[in-house]
Amino acid sequence: MFTKNSRNRYDKKDSLELGRKAEDQFARLAVKQGFKITASTGRGNMDEHFDYVMERDGKTFKVDVKSRKRVARKEKETQDQFLWIELHGVRADDKGWLYAGHADLIAFELTKSFRIVDRLELIALVEKLVDFDAKVSSPKDALYKVYSRKSRPDLLTMIRSEDLKSIRHGEWRK
């Protein structure tokens, strides 16, 4: 059974902790912005790819929070110049958070803020920027190309965090 505190079998470092910290920080900021926040269930988090339901002024949004990541797992520090986008998940039947997610919004953690974008607008941006025919085997080559980790069904790409400024976005300072 999956819970928010379950470590993915591929997480050999601190991805769980980085994600949890970003999610908690985002939730605190959302409350300061006047939103009522409800955490997703285990199914919502794992299968439907959202972390919170935010409510304010009669509007409801499902949000998936993405923590800062390393470009390659072997690197020591996280960064926010590049963002990993999941095109297909690590489970064979998981179409990934970009295409199969139920989130309305994706909140990317940056060093000093969270940049929040509409998931459907992000799909259009990714489809405009990424060469889906260009397959690479190294994470360092994944910018605007499709990367898959050895012996895994996942498909990932990387875009620049600045690319998000070309679509409607919000920015919440930490």
SULNORWO-V76604 format. One record per residue. N is the residue number from 1. RES is the residue in three letters. PHI is phi in whole degrees, 0 to 359 (none if undefined). BURIAL is + if it has 16 or more other ideal C-beta (glycine too) atoms within 10 Angstrom, else -. Layout:
n=[N/N]
res=[RES/RES]
phi=[PHI/PHI]
burial=[BURIAL/BURIAL]
This chain:
n=[1/2/3/4/5/6/7/8/9/10/11/12/13/14/15/16/17/18/19/20/21/22/23/24/25/26/27/28/29/30/31/32/33/34/35/36/37/38/39/40/41/42/43/44/45/46/47/48/49/50/51/52/53/54/55/56/57/58/59/60/61/62/63/64/65/66/67/68/69/70/71/72/73/74/75/76/77/78/79/80/81/82/83/84/85/86/87/88/89/90/91/92/93/94/95/96/97/98/99/100/101/102/103/104/105/106/107/108/109/110/111/112/113/114/115/116/117/118/119/120/121/122/123/124/125/126/127/128/129/130/131/132/133/134/135/136/137/138/139/140/141/142/143/144/145/146/147/148/149/150/151/152/153/154/155/156/157/158/159/160/161/162/163/164/165/166/167/168/169/170/171/172/173/174]
res=[MET/PHE/THR/LYS/ASN/SER/ARG/ASN/ARG/TYR/ASP/LYS/LYS/ASP/SER/LEU/GLU/LEU/GLY/ARG/LYS/ALA/GLU/ASP/GLN/PHE/ALA/ARG/LEU/ALA/VAL/LYS/GLN/GLY/PHE/LYS/ILE/THR/ALA/SER/THR/GLY/ARG/GLY/ASN/MET/ASP/GLU/HIS/PHE/ASP/TYR/VAL/MET/GLU/ARG/ASP/GLY/LYS/THR/PHE/LYS/VAL/ASP/VAL/LYS/SER/ARG/LYS/ARG/VAL/ALA/ARG/LYS/GLU/LYS/GLU/THR/GLN/ASP/GLN/PHE/LEU/TRP/ILE/GLU/LEU/HIS/GLY/VAL/ARG/ALA/ASP/ASP/LYS/GLY/TRP/LEU/TYR/ALA/GLY/HIS/ALA/ASP/LEU/ILE/ALA/PHE/GLU/LEU/THR/LYS/SER/PHE/ARG/ILE/VAL/ASP/ARG/LEU/GLU/LEU/ILE/ALA/LEU/VAL/GLU/LYS/LEU/VAL/ASP/PHE/ASP/ALA/LYS/VAL/SER/SER/PRO/LYS/ASP/ALA/LEU/TYR/LYS/VAL/TYR/SER/ARG/LYS/SER/ARG/PRO/ASP/LEU/LEU/THR/MET/ILE/ARG/SER/GLU/ASP/LEU/LYS/SER/ILE/ARG/HIS/GLY/GLU/TRP/ARG/LYS]
phi=[none/274/230/299/258/279/273/297/297/270/277/264/235/220/301/301/293/298/295/298/297/295/299/297/295/298/300/297/294/297/297/298/279/94/271/273/243/232/289/289/280/302/293/300/290/276/269/256/57/218/259/218/252/250/229/195/53/76/250/234/227/267/234/251/263/245/285/297/232/276/291/233/302/285/289/281/257/280/213/229/284/241/239/276/240/269/267/208/282/284/270/305/267/260/283/88/287/290/270/255/293/261/291/278/234/244/250/269/284/247/301/245/198/244/258/248/229/287/299/292/292/295/302/298/295/300/293/281/271/267/269/290/274/271/256/233/249/242/300/292/258/278/298/61/229/260/241/228/281/306/64/227/276/291/231/229/219/233/233/277/300/294/301/295/290/277/241/303/209/241/226/249/292/284]
burial=[-/-/-/-/-/-/-/-/-/-/-/-/-/-/+/-/-/+/+/+/-/+/+/-/+/+/+/-/+/+/-/-/-/-/+/-/+/-/-/+/-/-/-/+/+/+/+/+/+/+/+/+/+/+/-/-/-/-/-/-/+/+/+/+/+/+/+/+/+/+/+/-/-/-/-/-/-/+/-/+/-/+/+/+/+/+/+/+/+/-/-/-/-/+/-/+/+/+/-/-/+/-/+/+/+/+/+/+/+/+/-/-/+/+/+/+/+/+/+/-/+/+/-/-/+/+/-/-/-/+/-/-/-/-/-/+/-/-/+/-/-/+/+/+/+/+/+/+/-/-/-/-/-/+/+/+/+/+/+/-/+/-/+/+/-/-/-/-/+/-/-/+/-/-]
